[in-house]
């Protein structure tokens, strides 16, 4: 009987073909990372893209110096249905925190002794935010303001810029634009200004990636202030010139004891007011006001305790402080309202 001299080669070719058919089909760009340029404080996520196969790439993660290996495996006792393959087209594998350097990333299928994909990842040093400065315009914003947020970093590390991601609830998120180079070259300080939309009243925190770098408060404009647990109602009328009728100024509450009024625009403070409980010292509530305008105004403070219901109630003790045109009258009244 004649022997087939090509039989071993045909068998090997069949084995290789079967292996190739069983191996994962990977996309053109099979692996990406979250965040795209991580720092040494980020948890690095590898995102693996494949199609038509049921390999699961979370079987294991190995890190050895500048090499990262992601292990894949076939689910046991689970048929590879089209539905399962579709659910595994995009997989996220947590690599973890990595020291700052450049890494080669391999994904190896445990069933076959070969590398299925190769990528490279650069981890940069965490930006030094110890010298960060945040400036707001206006410095005391209200919900009617468009805010200019200025971010300055003296020691920028690997940063070459900062991008504005948006407002997410009470968080204002910025992204550090890092150079994927280690070591980092000397870079210029960062000085960027971002226009924020009008924000709802509340407290906001500014994040550079996941690092808090500052915060600020946005107040609600109102026709008057309610101070010391709403006991004292403060209103302000102002005029453009002598003899003109008074118009109500808009108020912005800062704390339970203080606030300010504006005339022309929400960020342009015209008069600040503070009411303090000075009864332990002299038996009176104190009223302080600081004028930053030469327009004529009348400041009214009403004590709504003892059954008072509204500002014109004659039972309500009231103090009125006026300033003529051309004068910025301040108030230091240590006996405004007795106990």
KALIN-V974583 format. One line per field, one symbol per residue. ss: DSSP state (2 for helix, 1 for strand, 0 for the rest). psi: psi as a letter, one per 40 degrees, with the letter a starting at -180 (. if undefined). burial: + if it has 9 or more other C-alpha atoms within 8 Angstrom, else -. Layout:
ss = ???
psi = ???
burial = ???
//
This chain:
ss = 000000222222222222222200111111111100001000011111111000111111111100111111110000000222222001111111000011111111100000111111111100000000111110000100001111111000001111111111001111111100000000000111111100000111111100111111111011001110000111111100000000110111100001111100000011111111102222011111111000001111111000000000000011111110000000111111110
psi = hhiheedddddddddddddddeiihiidgehiihidgiieeihhhhhhhiheifhhefdihhhhbfhhhhhiihhifhigidddddeedhihhhdahiihihihhihhhdehgihdihiihhhiihihedfihhhihidgiieeihhhhhhhhdhebeheihihdahgbehhhihhhihghhihihiiihgihhhiihiihahihhhhbehheiiihhihiieiihigfedhhhihiiidiheiiiihihihhdaeeiaiiiddideghdhiihhigededeeiiihiihhfieihihhhhhheifeidideheehhhhhhihiiehghihghefdhi.
burial = ------------------+----+-+---+++++--++++-++++++++++++++++++-+----++++++++----------+++-++++++-+-++-++++++++++-----++++--+++++++-+--+-+-+++-++++++++++++++--+++++++-------++++++++++++-----+-++-+---+-++-+-++++++----+---+++++-++++++--+++++++++--------+++++++-++++++++--+++++++++++-++---+++++++++--+++++++++++---+--+----++----++++-++--+--+-++--
//
